[in-house]
Amino acid sequence: MARVKNEQVRKAILDAAAKLFEEKGYIATTISSIAKAAGTSQSNVYVYFSSKIEIAFAVFDPWFRDQIEALEAQVLAETDTTARLRLMVRGLLEGIAGDRSGQTLTLVQALATARPGDNYSPDLLNWTMDRIGAMMAACLPDTTATERHALVQALILAFDGVALRQNLRRTDLDEAQSVAAVMRLFGAISDRRAA
């Protein structure tokens, strides 16, 4: 007989997971510790979620989408394309990837430790790449779709690197250097297209 799902239990699991991910990180948090903190059994957690990575995405996805949508609104409100580009790169690398709350780190750790059977869905990544691609088109309108796709890939790699560094050196990060390096790359593409 299948168990009936209860939204309060699901919310308790997500709240417990969010707190544990923030305190201990994704890797050190276990399904057992999430269940205990949520006041339920480990087997009951599996009624709601098939894996720890699914829990992490359920916690992280809404926050991340809100961050990207807010950044996109700021970028598109800017009229100068160079200022748009700098705002997008800084927002992604210093703002979202450099997030001190641990949200982004949770996502990166989850992806870094994912296994083929973890039921990882690429929906959030695909959505993010589409949103960044739209911002990139507004920032660098003279680039081709192929160039923008390559730049989005490069920006995602830089994003992942900044987020991973959060785990290693939370107190002395200088995302400004990453922003400057990415801006030089994008500037070279833009200058080449203008010439």
Order of alpha helices (4+ residues) and beta strands (2+ residues): alpha-alpha-alpha-alpha-alpha-alpha-alpha-alpha-alpha
